[in-house]
Every structure is written in C-alpha cells, then in structure tokens.
Amino acid sequence: MGAFTNLFGNRNSEKFGDSWFNTYYDRYKKAVQAEPFVSPVRHLLRQYYGHFSLTPQRSAAYLDRLVMETHVCTHACVRAPFCGEAMALVMLFVEHPHLTTLYPKYEARYGEIMGDVLAAQRAEDWETMNRLFDDINPTVEKRSPFPIGGQRLHDEGKRVGLW
C-alpha cells in the first residue's frame, strides 16, 4: 500500500480505503514525532491542517475556524493514539464517503472509538465533553471548548436546523 495504491488503485477497493486511512494516520504519527510532549489536540490540529491545507480551493470549508475547531476538539476528547485513528477515519469519510458504504468496518471502528463522545455530543452534555477534553489535554491554553463557538451560536444553529 502507499502512494502507488492512492494514485492508481481501484478507488472502490478495500485496499484503497486502507491505504488512504494509513496516509491520514501517518500525518498524526508524524505530528506526534515532531512534538512528542504536547497535548493530543495539537497533534490532531497538525494532522487536520496538514491534510486539508494541501488543496485549499477544494477544502476551504474544512479549514473554516469553527469547522476545524469542532473536528479537532471533538476528537481530542479521546486518548492518544485513538484520537488520531478517529481523525484519520473522518478524513477518509470526507474524501471518500463511498468507502464507508462499501466497507462498514470504517464506520464500525469509528463508532468503537468515538461512541461515548458522540453520545455526549448528541445529548449536548458539554460538561462531560469539556471534562474529557480538559483531562486529555491538560497543557492547552483554551480550556473547556464546548459547545464550539459558544452556547448562543449553538442555539442559533439548532434554531435554523443546522444540527
């Protein structure tokens, strides 16, 4: 697997999906190697930005501050290295959503890793999410980031049907 599979592989194959997942997850591992003693949220930020900044014209929506913060902080509620694995799966879902349908193992693995966090998010249990985030990322300046953008923005999003 690798660059050859990513460029020339059958884009509907499980091997292609695994190769892309590994590419995304390798970004996380490189971020950890570059700064091994920082909080996981920093590694996730480098992983996320490193991927979506490659093609800004196509990925501008994913680089929006609130979108990026939502993705990164949500996944930073899970301990390393699982947070990097979950973020790699999100990148796979964004770039190749058809693979989720063809190979349910990706979505199943994401659910295994993120299930408790997603349940807290759906329940709008910001206290739990903030506790998870703060416990896992003790050296980050920004504490307790949920709801992202503040309660007022979250309530407005609900009012207009965004979530």
Sequence and secondary structure as in RCSB ss.txt:
>XXXX:A:sequence
MGAFTNLFGNRNSEKFGDSWFNTYYDRYKKAVQAEPFVSPVRHLLRQYYGHFSLTPQRSAAYLDRLVMETHVCTH
ACVRAPFCGEAMALVMLFVEHPHLTTLYPKYEARYGEIMGDVLAAQRAEDWETMNRLFDDINPTVEKRSPFPIGG
QRLHDEGKRVGLW
>XXXX:A:secstr
  HHHHHHS TTSHHHHHHHHHHHHHHHHHHHHHSTTS HHHHHHHHHHHHHTSSHHHHHHHHSHHHHHHHHHHH
TTS TTHHHHHHHHHHHHHH HHHHHH THHHHHHHHHHHHHHHHHHTT HHHHHHHHHHH TT SS    STT 
HHHHHHHHHTT  
